[in-house]
Amino acid sequence: MEKEQNKGLITDFDNTLVKTRNFILRHLLHTCARLNIKAPSEENIVGILKRNPPFEEIFTSLFREEGQSVLAAYREDAMETPYEAIDGALELVDTLQQRDTTIVIVSNRTNKLAERLEQAKFNPNHFSAIIQPAEPKPSQNAYKEALEFLAEKGVARSNVYVLGDSIDDYQACPEDIRANFYAVLAGPNTKEDLVAAGIKEGQLLNSPKELLAHIK
């Protein structure tokens, strides 16, 4: 039987808990310097990230026929460039864990995600599950496995909150829980982009920890 007081959070990882955009910029510039090739402009990189393509396509778009070789070099020492938490994300996760909120990460890319959590100073044990959905975002089935997991933990759908940073995160959110969707202004999508996609300004957060005021 569901316990109405149980709360659950489905959260994105990139640009929601960690500074992925900054990481990609830093490590891509490092890779270009190591290969002694001209680095693309930050504007071009961010423009491609804004479209949220599959990771390999980022390099094809930026470097054309050399994309795969640059990607291989990028991956060679990627783990040596650490991830950093978004300001306020550690506080959000620690506080929700103390409140016995069930936290689930749903990300289209989960390779090395647990290691990246530790790099960013998160306690991996504070997350009940890390899920790479069978149907990636922005599919409206992307949160299917996470919602089933939370239901098994006794969390009613009305007590499920979703945290992301992108239009894809919002579009993947089922209609009946979109009122509980919140977006952190830390990713490639601007405030204006997110509002134009249908997200209310009251659902936009400057920091993940601001979500604590909404999860009662």
N, C-alpha and C positions, 0 to 999 in steps of 0.2 A: 504494500500500500504506500502511495506517495506521501511524503511528509512535506506539507506546503512550506515549512520554514527552511527546508534545505535549499541552498543556493548553488548555482553552477556558473562557471565562466568558461566560455569558449574564446580563446584568444589566438590571434595571428602571432607570428614570430617576427618576421622581417619588418623593420621600421615601426613595430608596435611594442615589442619588448627590447629589441636591440637596434643599434644604429647601423642597419645594413647598408643604406645608401652611402653613408660616410665610409663604411668599410670598403665597399666596391670602388669608390673613388680613390681612396688611399692605396688599396692594393693594386688597382689597375695602373695607376701612375707609377707605382713601384715596379710593376712588371714591364711597362714600356721602357722605363729607365734601364732596367736590367737587360732588355733585349736591344737597347739602343735604337728604338723606333719612336716616331713622333706620336705623342699621346693625343687622343681626341679631346676636344674641349669639354669642360664640365657641362656646358649647355647641351651638347649632343648626347652625352652619357645620360643625363637626367631626363632628356626627352625620350630616350629609348626605355629607360626604367619606368617612366610614367605609363607606358603601354603594357607593362607587366608581362613581357613575352617569356617563353621558356628560356632558361638561363643561357643555353648554347646560342640562341638567336641574338642575344646581346652582342656577342663577339662577331657573329656574321654581319650584323648590321654596322658595327663600328669599323671592322677591319676587312670586310669582304673576303677575298680568297685566302687571306692570311688568318682569318678568324679562328680556325681550329688550332693552328700552331700557337697563337697567342693565348687561347684558352688553356692549352696544355701547360704552357709556361706559368700562367696565372695559378693553376691548380698545384703546381709543383711545391710551392712554399706557402700556400694560402693559410695553412694552420699556424704559421709563424706570425701572422698578423692577427692580433687578438680582436675579438668582438667586444663592444662596450654596450652596457645597458642604456636604454633611453632614460633620461632623467625622470625619476619618479616611479619607474617600473619595478625596481626592487622593493620599494615601499609598498606598492600595490600588492604584489605577490605575497610578501611577508604578512601583511595585515589580513588579507583574505585567508591565508593559511591558518592564521590564529583564530579566525572566525569559522573554521571548518568548511569553508567554501571549496567545492570540488573544481579544480582548474584543469582544463584540457587545452592543449595546443593543437590547432589544425593548420597545417602548412602544406602548400603544394610541393615543397622541398624539405625533406627531413634528414638528408644525409649529414652526418656529423652534428646534428642539432643538439644532442645531449652534451657533447663536448663544448659546443659553443655556449650553451647555457652556463656551464661551469666557468668558461673564460670570462663571461660577463658578470660573474659573481652571484648567479642565481643558485639556489639549492634545488637540484633536479628532483629531489624527493617531494618538493612542494607541488609538483605537477602529477596528476593522477594518470594521465595518458598523453602520448604524443602521436598524433594521427596524420598520416598522409592519405587524403581521401581518394577513394576509387575514381570519383569524378571530381577533378580539380576545380577550384574556384575559377570563374564565377558561376559554375553550375549550381542550381538550387538544390542539388543532392550532395553538395560538398560537405555539408555539416551533418549528413545523415548518420554516419558512424558515431560522431561525437554526441549527437542528441540521444541515440540509442544507449550509449554508454552512461550518460547522465541519468536517463530514465531508470536504468538498472541500479543506480546509486540513490534512487528515491527523489530525484530532482524533477519537479513539475516543469513543463515547458514555460509556464508563466514566470518561473523563477530562474530561467536561463538568460544570461547576459552574454552579449557577443562584442568583442573588442577587436578592432582592426585599424587599418590606416588608409585603405584604398577603396576605390569604387568596386573593384572585384569582390572585396570582403563583404560589402553591403549588398551587392546584387546576389551573392550566394546565400544571404540570410533569408530564411523562409518568411513569408509575409506576416505570419502570426506572431513572430518575435522581433520584428523590425523596430518596434517601439523600444526594445531593450538593446538596440545596437548603438555603439558609440565608436567614434573614429578619432584616433590620435593624429594631430597635425604634425606628423613627423616624416611622412613618406613623400613620394614624388607628386601626389595629387594635392593641389592647393585647396584652401578653404572654399574658393569659388567653384572649383571642380566638384567637390563633394556636395555642396549645396545644390548645384545644378543637377546632380544625380538623384536628388530627393531626400538627402539627409538634412534634418532640421539643425539649425544653428545650436540649439540646446543639447544636441548630441555630439557636438564637436569638442574635443578636449585638447588643451595645450600640453597636458602631461597625463600619463596613464593613471597617476594617483588620484586625479580628479574623479575617476570612476567610483571611488569609495563613497562619494556623496550621493551616488545614485543607487548603489546596492544596499538596500536597507535590511 
